[in-house]
Amino acid sequence: MKQWQDLLKGDSLAWLLEPDESNPAVRYLALRDIAGLPEDSPELLKAKTVAMTAGAIHRVLASQRPQGYWVKPGAGYSPKHTGTVWSLSLLAQLGADKSEPRVMAAAEYVLNSTVSPTGWFSYNGTPSGFIHCHAGYLGEAMINLGFSDDPRVMSAIDLQAKLVTGEGIAPTGSENPVRFYHYTSGPGFVCGKLPCAWGAVKAMKAIASVPDQRRTHIMRNALERGKELFFNADLMVCKFSNLKNGQPSGNWFKFGFPLFYVGDVLEVLDVMARLGEGQDPRLEKAWNLVLDKQDAEGRWPMEYSYNGKLWSDIEVKGQPSKWVTLRALRALKVAFPG
């Protein structure tokens, strides 16, 4: 059986583990997720301290308001990319967690302003503001920040799973407060009228982030719906609702960092691997796409960038990227364990 190290053209892990004053969070996450150091390892704890006090994490937290939000109060979707939910999701992807008081304050602010009266995450705080992509990346962020024991987070993710399966959700137009709305007008990752690959992968990542022993039967059913969606589609064609003039979004085939509502092939492979499906033959062409993108040193380029839109620029578009390489190594390690 192939092992993930054998699929690399070079020792990119050594590159990720190099000290990097401008990008210290990568080393911390590579030590934790790829090298597999235990949580109480002195080296890992030191790397985490450096990551939390320098680089992008420091710059994002320095822009936070004392009340816990970014830019302006409210549900946090606006302004795009620097609003509260974007900033909190970025912090989670950079490796921050609730042990930092400012992160805790931000997460509590989001839970108080973004969870709708129905209990699911909403981009505007109302029941009709549910969208799978937004709720998915926010739910995953909450788990990664350390809120897997918070009943508000578990309820929001379970409700997202119900919106996938349709269990306990009334039709659009019903008087029932727990019903489908315009953006999510039916089960099966529907956005508008068609299933959306971006929304599906974000929802699956949120649900898959819930510890296995805490997943409800509805969460498990929703994950099966997600696997069915992607196994029954050619990931290299991607005939989902993000089609434009008969073609999938070009971003589907571009790998970048951070990840918000835009989805890509590598993200699908990552969550499928986490669900134990990484070596399914139906994913072979997608894995070949990923492996072909690495250079002779086993590094992946930054193909999709949010630079100029976030609180902090992250690497350089078109150049070898530690963050994209970390994404690739994480997925490969889970799919093809050594």
N, C-alpha and C positions, 0 to 999 in steps of 0.2 A: 504493500500500500504506500502511496506517495506520502511524504512528510513535507510540511510547509517549508522547511529550510531548503529542501531539494528543488523547490520551485523558484528560488531566488537566483538571480544572476550575479549577485554580490552580497557582501555582508552589510546590509543596510541597517541592521540592528545596532552595530557598533557606531554607525553614524548618528542614530537617534540618541544614543547614550552619551555622546560627547557633551561636555558642558557648553551651554549656549546662553549667554547673558540676555540676549534679546528675546529668546524663545524657551525659557526654562521649563515650562509645563510639559513639553514633549518628553523631556528626559524622565520626569516623574512618572508619566503615564506609560512610557516604554518599560521602565523598571517594574511597574506594577502589573501591566497587562501582557507584556511580551516576555520579559525576563522572569516574571512570576515571583518577585520578592514578596515575602510575607508582610502583612500590615504592620507588624512591630519591628521590621527591619530598620536599624539605625540609618542605613543608607537611603532607604525609601522615605523615612520620616524627614530626613534632612532635605532630600530633593523636593518633597511636598512643601516644606517651609519656604524654600527658595521660590518655588512656583507661585505660592500664594502671595508673596511680597514683592514680586518683580514681574516684568514683562506685561503681557496683555491682561492678565487677571488684575494686576495692580492698577492699570490704566482704566479698566472698566469700573472697578470699585471706586476709583477717585472721582468718577463722574456721577456717582449716585447721590441723590438727595437724602438729607437726614431722615426723612419719613420712610425711606426704603424704596422709592420709585426712581425712575430715570426720566428726565425731561419734564413730564407733566403728570399729574395724578390721573387715575382712571384705570380702565381695563388693561392698558399697557401695550396695545397693538400699534398705536400711533405715538410718535412718528415711526415709520417703518425703519427697521434695522437698529435704531438706537432707543426705541421705547422699552418699557420695563420687561415685557415677556421676551423680547429679542435679547436684551442684555443678560437676563437670567439664564436663558438657554445657552448663550455663548459661554457664560461662566461655567455651566455644567459641562459643556464640551471641553473646556480648558482644564477640567479636573478640580474645580472648586467644590466645596461642600458646605453643609450647614455648621460645621465647626467654626467657621468664620462668622462672627456676629452680624456683619453687614449682609452676608449671603442669607443668613437666617431671616433677617428683617425683610429682605427683598422677597423671599419665598412666602413669608406670611402675608406680605402686602398683595402678592399675586393671588394667593388662595382666598383672600378676603374680597378681591375686586374682580377676579376673572372667572371664578366658579359661579355659574348661573344659578338661579333659584331651583332649577331642575337637578342640579348637582354635577353637570358636566362642564368642562372647560369651554369658554366662549370668548371669541375675539373682542366682543363688546360688552360682555357681562350679562347679556340677555339670553333666554333659551334659544332664540332663533340664530344666535351667533356661533353655533357649533359648526366647525369644518374639520374634517378628519386630519388634514395635514397639520393645522394649527394645534388642535387638541393632542395630536400624537407627539409632536416634538416637545410640547410643553409637559405632557405626562412623563415622557422619557426623562426629561430634565429633572423633574421632581424626584423621580426614583434615584437618579444618579447623584442628586444633591443630598440624599439620605432620608427621604420622606416615605420610604416604603411602609412604615408603620402608621402613617397618618391616615385616618379614616376618610378624610376629604379627598385625598389623592386616590386611595383605593376605590372609593365610590365613583369618582370621575372616570377612572380607567375602566371600571366594570360597566358603567353606562355607555362608554364608547364601544365596548364589546357588544353590548345589547343593540346599539345602533347598527353594528355590522351584521348581526344575526337576525335582528328584527324581534327578538324575544322581549315581550313586555313593552314594546313601543307601538303607540297608536299611529294610524295613518295621518298623512298631512291633511290639515283641515279639521281634524277632530278637536273636540273641546277638551280632550284629555291633556293635562299639562305636560305629560311625558310622551311626546309625539315627534314624528319626523317634520322637519322644516325645509325651507326652500333649498338651502345649500346641500343638505343631506336629506334628500327627498325619499330615500328608501334604503333598504339593507344592501349589503354587499359592496361597501365602499363607494356608494353612489355619491357623485358630486354634481348637482344639477339633474342630469338624466342618465349619465353613464358612469361606470366604475372608473376611478382615477388611480393610476399607479402610484402617483406621489402620495395621495392620501392613504392608500393601502399600506405602503411601506412604513409610513410614519405611525399609523395605528398599530401595525404589527410590532414595531420597535417598542412602543410604549407598553403594550401588553406583555411582550417577551421580557421586558425589563423587570416585571413583577416576579419576585422569587417563586420558583416552581410550586412550592408547597402552599403558596398563598393565591395561586390562580384559581378562580372560580370555574365551574364547568362552562359558563358562558364565555369566559376568556379563552378557554381551550377551544371551544367551538369557533370562536372568531379567528383564532390563529389557523385553524384548519381551513376556514374560508379563504384566508389570505394565501395559504400554500396552494390551494386549488386554483386561485386566480392566477398566480404566477407560473404554476406548472402547466396550466392550460394555455399559456401565451408564450410566444417567442420573444424572449427578452431583448433580442437583437432587432426586433421590429417594433415592439411596444405599441400595439394598436389599442391604446386606452384613450381616455377623454382629454389628455393633454396633447392631442393631435392638432397640428396646424397645417391646413391645406393638404391633408392626407399624409403628413409626415409627423413623426414624434418630435418632441422638443429636442433640440440638439444638446441641451444640458443633460439629457438622459445618459449620454455617452461621455460626458465630461466629469472628471472627478476633482472635487475641490474641498474647501474647508473655510468656515464652518458649514453646518447643515441646518437649514431651516425648512421651508416648505418645499423647496426644490429637491427632487429625488433623482437617484442615478442607479445604474446597474450594480455598482459595488455595494451600495446600501442594501439592495435586495439580497445579494449574495451573503452579506454580513448577517442579516436577520435569519435567512434560511439556514445558514450554518449554525447559528445559535439554537435553532429548533431541531437540530440533528439531521438536516437535509443537505448539508454542504456538498456531499459527494454524489448526489443524485445525477445520473447521466443527462437529465434534461437541462442541467445547468452548465454543461461542459463548454458550450460556445461562449457563454458569458464569462466563465473563468478564463478562457483563452483571451478574450478581450482585455481583461484585467492584467493578465501576465504579459501580454504583448506591449503594454504601456510602460513597463519598467525599463530603465536604462541598463547599461552594462554593469553598473554598480548596485543594482537591485533597488533603485530609487524611483519613485513615481513623481511626475510633474504636477504642479498646481495648474489645473486647466480651467477652473471656475473660481472666481475670486469676488469677495465683497469689499476689497480695499477701496477706501474713499467713502464708504458707507457706514462703517462701524466706528466705535470709539478708538480702535487701534487697528492699523494695517497689520496683516498677517502674511508674511513672506512675500514672494514676488510671482505674479502670474507668469506661466511659461517656464519657470525654473524648477529644479528638483525641490520637492516639498517634503519636509519632515512630517507635516500633519497628514498629508495624503498617504505618504508611505506608512505612517502609523495605522491609518485606516485599513490599508491593504494587508499589513502584517496581522492585525487583529483578526480580520476575516479569514485569512489563510490559516492561521494558527488553530482557530476553532474548527474549520472545515477539514484540515489535514493535520491532526495533532501528531507531534513527534513522539 
